[in-house]
Amino acid sequence: SSQLSSLPLHILLYVNGVYYIFYFLATLAMIIYKSQVFSYPDDFLAPDLAVLFLMAILEVPRLYLGFKGNLTEAEAPLGLSLGLTVGSVLLCVYLLLWQSYVLWADVLLNAVLLATYGLESGLKVTAIAAFVS
C-alpha cells in the first residue's frame, strides 16, 4: 500500500505552529503598545485581547488535529482541523480589519497568517481527497 500523507502539509503545519508563536507575541506586544501610546477605548481593549487569546486556544487543537489526520491518513481529524481553520481565519480577519487600531505591522502579520491558512487549507482538502479515494 502506498503512503498518502502529505509532506508539504506536514511542513506547513510545523512552520505555521512556529509562526503562530511569533504572531501571538508580536500581536500581544502591539496591543499593549497601542493601549499605552494611543487613546485606546477601554471598551475595545478586552474584545481585542479576547479574540487574540481565543485564536491561541483554537490554534492548539487545529494544529494537533492537522498533524494527527495527516500522519494517520484519517479524513475526520483533518476535516475538523479544516473547520477550526475557518474559525481562525475569521478571528484573523477581525484583527486585520476591525480591531480599534490597525498598524502596518498588524496588516503584515495578519496577511502572512492568512496566506499560510490558505495554503494549508488547500493542502488539507487535497490530502482528504487522497485519503477518501
C-alpha positions in Angstrom: 0.0 0.0 0.0 1.2 3.5 -0.7 1.7 6.3 1.7 -0.9 9.0 1.3 0.1 11.5 4.0 1.3 14.9 2.7 4.8 16.0 3.4 4.2 19.6 2.2 1.2 19.8 4.6 3.2 18.4 7.5 6.0 21.0 6.9 3.4 23.8 6.6 1.7 22.8 9.8 5.1 22.9 11.6 6.0 26.3 10.1 2.6 27.6 10.9 2.9 26.5 14.5 6.3 28.3 14.9 5.0 31.4 13.1 1.9 31.5 15.3 4.0 31.8 18.4 5.8 34.8 16.9 2.4 36.2 15.7 0.8 35.8 19.1 3.7 37.5 20.9 4.0 40.3 18.4 0.3 41.0 18.3 0.1 41.0 22.1 3.0 43.4 22.3 1.4 45.7 19.7 -1.9 45.7 21.6 -0.1 46.7 24.8 1.9 49.3 22.8 -1.3 50.7 21.3 -3.1 50.8 24.7 -0.2 52.9 26.1 0.5 55.2 23.1 -3.0 55.8 21.7 -6.2 56.6 23.4 -7.4 53.0 23.3 -11.0 52.9 24.3 -11.4 50.7 27.4 -14.5 49.0 25.9 -12.5 47.7 22.9 -9.3 46.6 24.7 -10.9 43.5 26.2 -12.5 42.2 23.0 -9.3 42.6 21.1 -7.4 40.7 23.7 -10.2 38.1 23.9 -10.0 37.5 20.1 -6.2 37.0 20.3 -6.5 34.6 23.2 -9.4 32.7 21.6 -7.2 32.3 18.4 -4.4 30.9 20.6 -6.8 28.4 22.2 -8.1 27.4 18.7 -4.6 27.0 17.3 -3.6 24.1 19.6 -6.3 21.7 18.6 -6.2 22.9 15.0 -2.6 22.0 14.6 -2.9 18.8 16.6 -5.8 17.5 14.5 -3.9 18.6 11.4 -0.8 16.6 12.3 -2.8 13.6 13.5 -5.1 13.5 10.5 -2.2 13.8 8.1 0.1 11.2 9.8 -2.7 8.7 10.4 -4.2 9.3 6.9 -7.6 9.9 8.6 -10.0 12.4 7.0 -12.1 13.1 10.2 -9.3 14.8 12.2 -8.1 16.6 9.1 -11.7 17.8 8.4 -12.1 19.0 12.0 -8.8 20.9 11.6 -10.1 22.4 8.4 -13.2 23.6 10.3 -11.1 25.1 13.0 -9.0 26.8 10.4 -12.2 28.6 9.1 -12.7 29.9 12.7 -9.1 31.1 12.9 -9.4 32.8 9.6 -12.5 34.7 10.8 -10.7 35.8 14.0 -7.6 36.8 12.0 -9.8 38.9 9.7 -11.3 40.6 12.8 -7.8 41.5 13.9 -6.9 42.7 10.4 -10.0 44.9 9.8 -12.0 45.6 12.9 -9.7 46.0 15.9 -9.5 49.5 17.3 -6.2 50.5 15.7 -4.6 48.6 12.8 -0.9 49.3 12.3 1.1 48.4 9.2 2.7 45.6 11.2 -0.8 44.2 12.0 -1.5 44.1 8.3 1.8 42.4 7.5 1.5 39.8 10.3 -2.2 39.0 9.5 -1.5 38.8 5.8 1.2 36.2 6.3 -1.0 34.2 8.7 -3.9 34.3 6.2 -1.7 33.2 3.4 -0.4 30.2 5.4 -4.0 29.4 6.4 -5.0 29.5 2.7 -2.1 27.2 1.6 -2.7 24.9 4.5 -6.4 24.6 3.7 -5.7 23.8 0.1 -3.3 21.1 1.1 -5.8 19.7 3.7 -8.5 19.4 1.0 -6.1 17.7 -1.3 -5.0 15.3 1.4 -8.6 14.5 2.4 -9.4 13.8 -1.3 -6.4 11.4 -1.4 -7.4 9.6 1.7 -11.0 9.1 0.6 -10.1 7.8 -2.8 
